Amino acid sequence: MACTCERVASSPRLASVIGTQGSAARKRNVGFLLALAAVLAVASDGLLLKLSYRDGASAATAAIFKYSSSAATMACFLASLAARDRRRAKGTPALVPWPSATGWRYVLASATLNVFLEMCYTLGFAFTTSANVLAFAAIAPVWAALMSWPALGLRVPRRTVVACAFALAGSVVIGLSFRATLGTSATGADEGARTRDALGLVFAIGTGITAAAQLTLIQSAAMRAPETNMLIAHGLGVALVSLTGFALLPALHPPGAPLAPTDAAIGYLCLDGVVGSAFAISALTLAVSFIPATEVSLLLQVEGLLGPLSTFLVLNEVPTVYSLAGGGVVIAAVVVHEALAFREEIRAARDEAAASAAALSHSPAADAGAAELGVRR
């Protein structure tokens, strides 16, 4: 042990290897905590939307107020980041990161996807129940796993494939509640309710697909244009969603209803824009820089249980037995997957550090350092 310590002291490279032994594990922990914070924030999204709809908001006015507040929050956040960078650069604006030509292509593509994602999500909650939207949005990990392999050339770990299969099974179980709702509508005289349920299904599926594409695109940007701040894409995207709400106002706003919702509805939407949109997406954007997009998508499936539970506790929107059972399967898949991933990351970091230490301890530089130390003694 004493000999090992002497060699570490005489070899800066070896000391560096030992000092960075847990860096991969720490990086993964940061990504996991960011994704978990985003899940808790986005779990309130559906509840706040439902509260605003109850108090007079339409899908169009929800998009306007929610994403205007989100865009304003993102603008303030990005301005604070720019100010921090300028201070670190001693007032030299040229040192503040700015997207390259490739980076701007990623920004514009991500902003466009964000418009589809947020509008599908908002319209889904307007047309059907929270459990139904979140059930079909839960298929996002499967889409992300399928997209990451051809688009990024990333190997999908077996544990992720198995966990995605369980998450998909859980979402199918939750989806049985949608079937019951659709069956009730089909036996009644209200054809409009059946149409709304069908549209809600379409928007829910669209949410899952675009969410997976968005996460995969962000990870691609981190690999191929690492200097790009993808938070710019989110800020631009939510601003475009707000403008889309204005454009769709004639089509989505109920005829004869007041144009502006109540103050309470506006408050819910603004809070949702700050917490459920700006904070959640910012945390997700940062999380994908630390852990794979498939794992972030998988963590997001916890919302499939938290969302319906929150609407039940506040709005008495009773989740079915299918929702609870399927959500339990999803959470179990997430917990087991993350535990296995964490153990593999720790083991890989230790093995790499041990191998590097063994190689460097027998290198000529290390032997020379040890000999020099012996001469000094």
C-alpha positions in Angstrom: 0.0 0.0 0.0 2.8 2.4 0.8 4.5 1.6 -2.5 1.3 2.3 -4.3 0.9 5.7 -2.6 4.5 6.6 -3.5 4.0 5.8 -7.1 0.8 7.8 -7.2 2.6 10.8 -5.7 5.4 10.4 -8.3 3.0 10.1 -11.3 0.6 12.9 -12.0 -1.2 10.9 -14.7 -1.8 8.0 -12.3 -3.1 10.4 -9.6 -5.4 12.0 -12.2 -6.8 8.5 -13.0 -7.5 7.7 -9.4 -8.9 11.2 -8.7 -11.5 10.8 -11.6 -12.6 7.3 -10.7 -16.2 8.3 -9.9 -16.6 11.0 -12.6 -18.8 8.8 -14.8 -21.0 7.9 -11.8 -21.3 11.5 -10.8 -22.3 12.5 -14.3 -25.0 9.9 -14.4 -26.3 11.0 -11.0 -26.6 14.6 -12.2 -28.5 13.4 -15.3 -30.8 11.2 -13.2 -31.6 14.0 -10.7 -32.3 16.5 -13.6 -34.6 14.0 -15.3 -36.4 13.3 -12.0 -36.9 17.0 -11.3 -38.3 17.3 -14.8 -40.7 14.4 -14.2 -42.0 16.0 -11.0 -42.5 19.3 -12.8 -44.2 17.9 -15.9 -46.5 15.7 -13.7 -48.2 19.0 -12.7 -48.7 20.0 -16.3 -51.8 18.0 -17.0 -53.4 19.0 -13.7 -52.9 22.7 -14.3 -54.2 22.4 -17.9 -57.3 20.6 -16.6 -57.8 23.3 -14.0 -57.6 26.1 -16.6 -60.1 24.2 -18.9 -62.5 23.9 -16.0 -62.3 27.7 -15.4 -63.0 28.7 -19.0 -59.8 28.3 -21.0 -59.9 26.8 -24.5 -57.1 24.9 -26.1 -56.1 28.0 -28.1 -56.1 30.4 -25.1 -54.2 27.7 -23.1 -51.5 27.7 -25.8 -51.4 31.5 -25.8 -51.1 32.1 -22.1 -49.1 29.0 -21.1 -46.4 29.3 -23.8 -46.2 33.1 -23.7 -45.2 32.8 -20.0 -42.9 29.9 -20.8 -41.2 31.9 -23.6 -40.7 34.9 -21.2 -39.2 32.6 -18.6 -36.9 31.0 -21.1 -35.8 34.5 -22.4 -34.9 35.6 -18.8 -33.1 32.4 -18.1 -31.1 32.5 -21.3 -30.3 36.2 -20.7 -29.0 35.3 -17.2 -26.8 32.6 -18.7 -25.4 35.0 -21.2 -24.7 37.5 -18.5 -22.9 34.9 -16.5 -20.8 33.9 -19.5 -19.8 37.5 -20.1 -18.7 37.9 -16.5 -16.6 34.7 -16.7 -15.2 36.0 -20.0 -14.3 39.3 -18.4 -16.7 41.3 -20.5 -15.7 39.8 -23.9 -18.9 39.1 -25.8 -17.0 37.0 -28.4 -16.3 34.3 -25.8 -20.1 33.8 -25.2 -21.1 30.5 -26.9 -23.3 30.9 -30.0 -24.6 28.2 -32.2 -22.7 27.3 -35.4 -24.3 26.8 -38.7 -24.9 23.2 -37.8 -26.1 24.2 -34.4 -28.7 26.5 -35.8 -30.0 23.7 -38.0 -30.5 21.7 -34.8 -32.1 24.7 -33.1 -34.6 25.2 -35.9 -35.4 21.5 -36.2 -35.9 21.2 -32.4 -38.1 24.3 -32.3 -40.3 22.9 -35.1 -40.7 19.6 -33.3 -41.5 21.5 -30.1 -44.5 23.1 -31.8 -45.9 19.7 -32.7 -45.1 18.3 -29.3 -46.7 21.0 -27.2 -49.8 21.4 -29.4 -50.4 17.6 -29.4 -50.0 17.6 -25.6 -52.3 20.6 -25.1 -55.0 19.3 -27.4 -54.8 15.8 -26.0 -55.8 17.1 -22.5 -58.5 19.2 -24.0 -60.2 16.2 -25.8 -59.8 13.3 -23.4 -58.8 12.3 -19.8 -55.3 12.6 -18.3 -54.9 8.9 -17.9 -55.7 8.4 -21.6 -53.2 11.0 -22.8 -50.4 9.8 -20.5 -51.0 6.1 -21.4 -50.3 6.6 -25.0 -47.6 9.2 -24.5 -45.9 6.5 -22.4 -44.8 4.7 -25.6 -42.1 7.3 -26.1 -39.3 5.1 -24.8 -40.0 2.6 -27.5 -39.9 5.2 -30.2 -36.7 6.8 -28.7 -35.0 3.4 -28.7 -36.0 2.7 -32.3 -34.8 6.2 -33.4 -31.5 6.3 -31.5 -30.1 3.2 -33.2 -30.4 4.3 -36.9 -30.1 8.0 -36.2 -27.2 8.1 -33.8 -25.7 4.6 -34.2 -26.0 4.0 -30.5 -26.3 0.5 -29.1 -29.4 0.1 -27.1 -28.6 -1.8 -23.8 -30.5 -5.0 -23.2 -31.8 -3.6 -19.9 -33.3 -0.6 -21.8 -35.0 -2.9 -24.3 -36.5 -5.1 -21.5 -37.6 -2.0 -19.5 -39.2 -0.5 -22.6 -41.1 -3.7 -23.2 -42.4 -3.5 -19.6 -43.2 0.2 -20.0 -45.1 -0.6 -23.2 -47.0 -3.4 -21.5 -47.9 -1.0 -18.7 -49.1 1.6 -21.1 -51.3 -1.0 -22.8 -52.8 -1.9 -19.5 -53.5 1.8 -18.8 -55.0 2.0 -22.3 -57.7 -0.4 -21.4 -59.3 2.5 -19.5 -59.4 4.4 -22.8 -61.2 1.5 -24.4 -63.8 1.6 -21.7 -64.3 5.3 -22.2 -64.5 4.9 -26.0 -67.0 2.1 -25.6 -69.2 4.2 -23.3 -69.2 7.0 -25.9 -70.0 4.6 -28.7 -73.1 3.3 -27.0 -74.5 6.7 -26.3 -76.1 9.3 -28.5 -73.3 11.8 -28.2 -71.4 11.4 -31.4 -69.3 14.4 -30.5 -67.9 12.7 -27.4 -66.7 9.7 -29.6 -65.0 12.1 -32.0 -63.3 14.0 -29.1 -62.0 10.7 -27.7 -60.7 9.6 -31.1 -59.0 13.0 -31.6 -57.5 12.7 -28.0 -56.0 9.3 -29.0 -54.4 10.8 -32.1 -52.9 13.7 -30.2 -51.7 11.3 -27.4 -49.9 9.1 -29.9 -48.5 12.2 -31.6 -47.2 13.4 -28.2 -45.3 10.2 -27.6 -43.7 10.1 -31.1 -42.6 13.8 -31.1 -41.3 13.6 -27.5 -39.0 10.7 -28.5 -37.9 12.5 -31.7 -37.2 15.6 -29.7 -35.0 13.8 -27.1 -33.1 11.9 -29.9 -32.5 15.2 -31.7 -31.2 16.9 -28.6 -28.8 14.0 -28.0 -27.6 14.1 -31.6 -26.9 17.8 -31.2 -24.9 17.1 -28.0 -22.8 14.6 -30.1 -22.4 16.4 -33.4 -22.7 20.1 -32.4 -21.7 20.1 -28.7 -21.3 23.9 -28.5 -25.0 24.4 -29.3 -27.2 25.6 -26.4 -30.4 23.7 -27.1 -32.3 25.8 -24.6 -32.4 28.4 -27.3 -34.4 25.9 -29.3 -36.9 25.5 -26.5 -37.3 29.2 -26.1 -37.9 29.7 -29.8 -40.2 26.7 -29.9 -42.6 27.8 -27.1 -42.7 31.3 -28.6 -43.8 29.6 -31.9 -46.4 27.6 -30.0 -47.9 30.8 -28.5 -48.2 32.2 -32.0 -49.8 29.0 -33.2 -52.4 29.4 -30.5 -53.3 32.8 -31.9 -53.5 31.3 -35.4 -55.8 28.5 -34.2 -58.0 30.7 -32.1 -60.9 30.9 -34.6 -60.9 27.1 -35.0 -60.4 26.0 -31.4 -62.2 28.6 -29.3 -65.9 27.8 -28.6 -68.3 30.1 -30.4 -69.9 32.6 -28.2 -67.5 32.0 -25.3 -65.6 34.9 -23.7 -62.3 35.4 -25.5 -60.3 35.8 -22.4 -60.5 33.1 -19.7 -61.0 33.8 -16.0 -58.1 35.2 -13.9 -57.8 31.8 -12.1 -57.4 30.1 -15.5 -54.8 32.6 -16.6 -52.9 32.0 -13.3 -52.9 28.3 -13.7 -51.7 28.6 -17.3 -48.9 31.0 -16.4 -47.7 28.7 -13.5 -47.8 25.8 -15.9 -45.8 27.7 -18.4 -43.1 28.5 -15.8 -42.9 25.1 -14.0 -44.5 22.5 -16.3 -42.9 23.8 -19.5 -39.9 26.1 -19.1 -38.3 24.4 -16.0 -39.3 20.9 -17.1 -38.0 21.1 -20.7 -34.8 22.9 -19.5 -34.1 20.1 -17.1 -34.8 17.5 -19.7 -32.5 19.3 -22.2 -29.7 19.3 -19.7 -30.4 15.7 -18.6 -30.0 14.3 -22.1 -26.5 15.7 -22.1 -25.6 13.4 -19.2 -27.6 10.2 -19.8 -29.1 8.6 -23.0 -32.3 9.8 -24.5 -33.9 6.4 -24.1 -33.3 6.5 -20.3 -34.7 10.0 -20.0 -37.8 8.9 -22.0 -38.1 5.9 -19.7 -38.0 8.1 -16.6 -40.7 10.3 -18.0 -43.1 7.3 -17.8 -43.5 7.9 -14.1 -45.7 10.8 -15.1 -48.2 8.1 -16.3 -49.0 7.4 -12.7 -48.4 10.8 -11.1 -50.5 12.7 -13.6 -53.8 10.7 -13.1 -53.2 10.6 -9.3 -52.9 14.4 -9.2 -56.1 14.9 -11.2 -57.8 12.5 -8.9 -56.7 14.2 -5.7 -57.6 17.7 -6.9 -60.4 17.3 -9.5 -61.8 13.9 -8.5 -61.0 12.5 -12.0 -61.0 8.9 -10.8 -58.3 6.8 -12.3 -59.4 3.3 -13.2 -57.9 0.1 -11.9 -56.2 -0.3 -15.2 -54.4 3.1 -14.8 -53.2 2.2 -11.3 -52.0 -1.3 -12.4 -50.3 -0.1 -15.6 -48.7 2.8 -13.8 -47.3 0.4 -11.2 -45.7 -1.7 -13.9 -44.2 1.4 -15.5 -42.7 2.7 -12.2 -41.3 -0.8 -11.4 -39.6 -0.9 -14.8 -38.1 2.6 -14.2 -36.8 1.7 -10.7 -35.2 -1.6 -11.8 -33.8 -0.1 -14.9 -32.1 2.8 -13.1 -30.8 0.5 -10.3 -29.2 -1.7 -12.9 -27.8 1.2 -14.9 -26.3 2.8 -11.8 -24.6 -0.5 -10.8 -23.2 -1.0 -14.2 -21.9 2.6 -14.3 -20.2 2.2 -11.0 -18.7 -1.1 -11.9 -17.4 0.2 -15.3 -15.8 3.3 -13.6 -14.0 1.1 -11.1 -12.8 -1.4 -13.7 -11.5 1.4 -15.9 -9.8 3.2 -13.1 -8.2 0.0 -11.9 -7.0 -1.0 -15.4 -5.6 2.5 -16.0 -3.9 2.5 -12.6 -2.3 -0.9 -13.2 -1.1 0.1 -16.7 0.4 3.4 -15.5 1.9 1.9 -12.4 4.1 -0.3 -14.6 4.9 2.5 -17.2 8.5 3.8 -17.6 7.5 7.2 -16.2 6.0 5.6 -13.1 9.1 3.4 -12.6 11.4 6.4 -13.0 9.4 8.4 -10.5 9.6 5.5 -8.0 13.3 5.2 -8.6 13.8 8.9 -8.1 11.9 8.8 -4.9 14.1 5.9 -3.7 17.2 7.9 -4.5 16.0 10.9 -2.6 15.4 8.7 0.4 
